[in-house]
Structure formats: C-alpha cells, structure tokens
C-alpha cells in the first residue's frame, strides 16, 4: 500500500464522436481516483456540417459512428423536419423504426460478445458474434451495405422493404431472438456471473440524475427514461413494447438491461413488419425552411441529440451534435473509484463506449514511466478473477 | 399546470416564451442571471434533465442554448441566454448541475466564453498546444466584417 500508480487508458478508436483517455490512480489494486480526457479524434464535424448542404450532412453525420451509424441520421433528419414541421409518410416511419431497432439488435449483441470476452467467457463472444452476422447481412439485403446504410433522407427513407425481404428478416429475427433468450437465461442464472458482476461499478440513482446520463446507463439505475417511450416518434407508439428498467445500477443490471432490450427490439421489428401500411416512402421535400429544429433518437447507447438552425439557405447555420457517451462517460468518476483494478476494465466497458480503449490500457509507474502492465494483462487479470471465483466456488 | 404556464408564472417579464409547437418550447432569458435561475428551476424543482447546451456565434455575442428534455411531458424546453461580446462572461451551472461540466469546457474552448466559477476550465477537445485566442466555432464572416477592406485577399 501507500505507493500510487497511474494507469493511462487510451486514447482509443473512434467508435463514437469522442475517443477518451482514462487515467486511473491506483493504490495496490484499488482505484483511488480517475481522470478522463477526450478529443483525441476530434474531427470538427459540427463545423464541417455548416459548410455542407442538408443532403450532404445526412451522409456526414452517418460517419460519426460506425456501430450505431443510423442513430445520427435518424436524429438529424428529425431535427431538419422539425424546422418547418414536415410530415413523414406512414410507411417511411415504420421503415425508420425497423432500421433503428435492427441496429440496436446488432449493437447489443456486439456488446454482449465483448463483455463475455472480458470476463473470460470466450464462448459467449463467439456465439454472440455468430448471431450478429446474419443481422448485418440483413442490412446488406435491405440497404446494400453492412454498415452505413444511407437509408434516411429529410422527409422519408431512400429504400423500401419488399415482401421478400421482410420474410427473410423474420427468419433472421427468429434466430437472433432464440439466441438472445438463451443467453439471457444463462446470464441471469449463472452463479459465477452473479458473483463477478453484482455490486460492481454501482451508479446510484441520484448520481445518474445529476449527471443526466441516458439510455442503458440510466435505466439500470432506476431512471426510467427512454426517448422512444417518452417522446414517441417514427412508429414507436404504434407497436407494443416494454421499457426495461432495473434498480441496482451495477454491471450486472447494465448487462441484463441490454439483453432484455434486444428481445424488445425484436418484438418492435415484428410488430412493424406486421402493421406496415402501403404507400409512399418519401414526402419529396424541396427545402428545409427557416428556423430552429431539434431531433432526438434513442440510439443503442442512449439519447442522440441534434440541434439545427436553418437560415433559409442550403446550409445549416449551426448544427450541434451530442452523442450519448458524452453524458455517460463522466459517470466513470462515480462508478470506478473504490473498485479493484481487475474490475476497472469491465466497468469502463459497462457503459458501452468503445472496446479498443481497453486493448490499449497500460499500467505505468509514474516515477520511471515504466510500463508495468499492458491492456492484455488487464484483460487477463479480469479473466483470472472469474476463474478464481469459479474454482473457489464462493458463490 | 403545464411547464410553459409554470415558467411564465414564476419568471413573468424576465423571460420571453415562444411555443413553437406542442413538443418544442423556446425560452429567451433577459439576462444571464435570469437564465441561470430558469435552468435551476427546471432542473432542480421540476426534475427536467439537461440534454446538452449549444453555443452559437452571432454578431452581438455568443448565444448559449440549454436544451432541457422534459421526459414526463414529451417536450423539449430550450433556454436561450445571450452572452454579450466582447467580454463573453457567463455564469457556470456546474454548482447545481454537474452534467454541465463538460459542455461548459467545450463552449469555453470552441467559442471563447468564460464560465465564472467553473471548477476546471481546461481544454477538453482541442490539443494541448492549440494556439490561444483561436476559437474554431466562431464565424469567420463576423471577424472579417470588422477588418473591412484592410483584409488581404490571396
């Protein structure tokens, strides 16, 4: 005890707008302080958006994030439509909902796989990604691309979903749902996972409210907010589904919320495919108008928020983008302090920012700058703890 | 009583309320102190969470918009405060709303607004060796208006 070490983590790969750099101050195994710095891959997209037309901006904001690439265009087109209250055709609303939810399925499966890898359940990693693959293929069938679907435009969507595609989609959903249900049951029943994940990295309800965290970081802490339920848009108020809320706020609750949400997403897509009306998919909007507009969408990681000001030209006067991790990442300061180093990787992963960060973690001795541990060592440490729990049978 | 009525009732002539639609309300505060009181009232007493704040460069100053998302009422209340040039001094909201910490640092470095009382107004997005006094989100056209014909074209 006594001697403090600093663990720098990151700067990491641009999953969301903000790659972060974490510095953990540790005493022995215990994290005593945390510091975070973002901006390592600041691309100036807000400024760039002012120099591009409304049409070009949709493609620009799609490039903000590779995993939830539909979330930003979803919020942006709603902001642009909000400027002069453009009404979107019914069928387009259903297609938007399907794309948004399909993305949540693949994003949550990706998270489940990586979370499994971190705690030493590599089978989960392989399985989750196996079932994620057909979802990406489905995107390719619908939009022509596995990522960056370019489905959205102001006033509607670009491509229709045919009968043939919807029957294929139903098959993929059946498989994904079967797997998610199985893995959910396995996670909720596994005593090792209970011992490993429960009570770790707790975000208290009051802290969640003070820090204004959103999405699957807020809901496990008992803050019942979901843009899809509270501010119904697209077709979310037309199909039946439940909002998943838990009270514990620990890593276990965060994992459970994501898994249960995936099943709800499948339910939403099924409902949409069943009720989808026939008709046009585009309102043929000529211009955005003059004024201010706000659009928000519940991305896999929480609320994406876009504010635009239109001055009547073909370019937005101001375009403010806020990704969900911007609000979720500062919650580390509350969750990680007092926890052990073996859990730090898992807690940083539990809000689902980007995993590449943890690959690049290193433990450094501040006096000599000597690297004591690398990211791989930290993952091994985390996996070893699971093994120990399993062998000691202390649950 | 709806949120709009509550705001009008409490702040009377200190605010100018514009109801754009059922789901979007814009509240313009007369001064930065009033703006802080309105946001404090919304956040602490009505329990409305802050989505984000946007900074916007205009001719008279920097407009700061606090987007408050009222989840129970399906409404977004945007509180606008104009921070006048050339001082550009704004009050920090971090004392009652920790969530404002990052966005105030961001507006500080991208638009050059000074937040009085902020605990840690360091760079967040820009590199550590960024040139002082260069604010990326300021509008170039306003700067060149001041320079007039003296500006050199190449």
Boltz contact constraints between the chains, C-beta under 6 A:
constraints:
  - contact:
      token1: [A, 39]
      token2: [B, 124]
      max_distance: 6.0
  - contact:
      token1: [A, 39]
      token2: [B, 125]
      max_distance: 6.0
  - contact:
      token1: [A, 42]
      token2: [B, 125]
      max_distance: 6.0
  - contact:
      token1: [A, 47]
      token2: [B, 136]
      max_distance: 6.0
  - contact:
      token1: [A, 210]
      token2: [B, 98]
      max_distance: 6.0
  - contact:
      token1: [A, 211]
      token2: [B, 98]
      max_distance: 6.0
  - contact:
      token1: [A, 211]
      token2: [B, 99]
      max_distance: 6.0
  - contact:
      token1: [A, 212]
      token2: [B, 49]
      max_distance: 6.0
  - contact:
      token1: [A, 212]
      token2: [B, 50]
      max_distance: 6.0
  - contact:
      token1: [A, 212]
      token2: [B, 99]
      max_distance: 6.0
  - contact:
      token1: [A, 225]
      token2: [B, 71]
      max_distance: 6.0
  - contact:
      token1: [A, 230]
      token2: [B, 71]
      max_distance: 6.0
  - contact:
      token1: [A, 231]
      token2: [B, 74]
      max_distance: 6.0
  - contact:
      token1: [A, 294]
      token2: [B, 76]
      max_distance: 6.0
  - contact:
      token1: [A, 305]
      token2: [B, 51]
      max_distance: 6.0
  - contact:
      token1: [A, 305]
      token2: [B, 52]
      max_distance: 6.0
  - contact:
      token1: [A, 307]
      token2: [B, 54]
      max_distance: 6.0
  - contact:
      token1: [A, 318]
      token2: [B, 56]
      max_distance: 6.0
  - contact:
      token1: [A, 320]
      token2: [B, 54]
      max_distance: 6.0
  - contact:
      token1: [A, 322]
      token2: [B, 52]
      max_distance: 6.0
